[in-house]
Amino acid sequence: MNLVRSQFRRAGSFSFSFKWERKQIMTRADKGKFFQKHPGKTIIAGILQQGIAEKVKDNKISCAAAEAVALAGKASFAEIGEALDLLNISIVECQLGLFGYGSQKKIVYAAVEVASSLQKEIKNGLVNGRLPCAAAWEIARKWNLPRMKVSAACEKMQIKIKPCQLGAF
């Protein structure tokens, strides 16, 4: 994926504030036990559960489908992620290409070139040396780029995208 400098417009800087919480780390071996990340929580709002149920296939929901539930006003990304954990529903097809694509898992590869202005924007969005998923989405929106182009730029720059808005990573 070649990121051509002429594709980018200079936009003002932006900032994010995140509440960092220490969460239990889950691995693929914990599949089906994601509810354990949220001890003591068992209640999911009916409207949220209904919105999720409409999008789930084979006990999986795509990142885009989870976003659609959020955009429909059912809940925030964090609330949706928590509900998915409590329901033991797997998130697939990350819109940044980072996970959930079957045996291939990750489908994003490092960009051939990253415009210096985009590099600067990404570096401005770093929190503890990583670019939060929400910041990657905001950069993509602001620069009118596909989200995967931003993650490809991060791959080239050897910057990890974390945390996921849905809590997947």
N, C-alpha and C positions, 0 to 999 in steps of 0.2 A: 504494500500500500504506500504509494508515494504521496506524501503530503506536500503539495505545491504551495509555495509562499503566496502566490497570488490569490489563493482561496481564502485567505484570512483578512479580516478587517481588524483594525486596532480598536479595542473596546476598553473602557475604563476598568480599573481594577475592582475587585469585589472581595467581600470577606464572608466567612461563615463562622457560626458559633456552634459548637457541638458539645453535648453533654456526654462525657466519657463514663461508661459504667463498666465495671469489671464483670464480665460474663464468663460462664463456664465454657471452655473450649470444647467443641464437638468435632468429631472426625467422621469419615465415611463409615467406620465401624459402629458408630452410634446411630446410624440410620434407623428410623422407627422409634427413637427415644429422644427426639428433639425437645419434647415437652419437659425434659429434665433440666433444661436451661432456665426454666421459670418455676422454681419450687413454690408451691402454695397457690399458684394461679390456675384456675380451672374454668373461669367464666369468660365466654366470648359473646359479645352482643349479637342478638339474633339477626339483625340486618347485615352485620359484617359476615356472619357465618353463611347467610344466604348468598351474599355477593361472591364469596369465595366458592361456595358449592356450585354456582353457575359457571365458574371458570375452570374447575378441576377436572382433569381427565387422568384416569389410571393413578389416582392418588398423587398427581403432580400438577403443578401450576407454573406456567411460564412467568418470567419476570415481567413481560409486557402485559400479561393478564392480571398480575398483581397490581401493576400500575393502573390498569383500567379500573380496578376495584377502588383504588385510592382516588382516581380522578372522578369517579362517580359519587364521591363524597361519603363513602362508607366508613373510612378511617384513614389515619396517617400510615405512612410506610412502616413505621416502627410497630404500630398496632397490628397491621396486617401480618408482618413477619412473626410477631409473637403468636397471633392466632394460628398461623400455619404451623408453627412449632407445636402448639398445644394439640392441634389436630393431626400431627405427624404427617403433614403434607410436604413433599419435597419441592423445592424451587428448581426449575430448569431453565435453560436458554437465557442466561444472563445477557442483558442488552449491551453489556460491555464486552461480551465474548469470553468471559473469564471462566465460566463453568457451565455444566449442564447440557452438554452436547453429545450424549452417548459415550461410546468408547473413546472418542476423540477428546472429550471433556472440554478443553479450551480451544476456541477457534480464532482468537486474535493473535496476530504476529506483529513483531516490531516493525514500525514504519521504516521506510528506507531513509527518509529525511524528515526532520521536524523544524518548522519555521522558528526562528529565534523568538519571535513575539509570542508564539504558542508555548514555547518552552518557559518563557517568563511567566505567562499566565498560569501554567501548571505549577510552577515553583511557588507562585504567590498563594496557591490554594493548599499547599502542603500543611498537614497537621501531624506533628511528631514524625516528620520524614515520609509520610504517606499521603496520598490524595484520597480523601473520602469519596465514595461513590456519588454522593449528592453533589460534590464539587465538580466531579467529572461530567455529570449530567448538565450542570449549570454552564460549564465551559462550552460544552457541545451546543447548548441552546443559544448562548450568547454569541458564539461564532458561527452559528448556523452550519454545524458539522454533524455528521452521523456520530452517535455516541461511541461506536467502535473505533472511529478515527482518533478520538481522544485517548482511548485505552491503548491503541497502537502506538501513539506518541509516548505514552507512559512506558510501554514495553521498551521502546527505543532508548528512553532516558533511564531505564532500570529503576523506575519508581513503581512501588506497589500501590494498588488501589485498595483501600481498606479504611473504614468499615463499610460494609454493604448497608444500604438503607433498610433492607428487609432482614438484616441480621444473619445472612447466609455465610458471611465470612468477616 
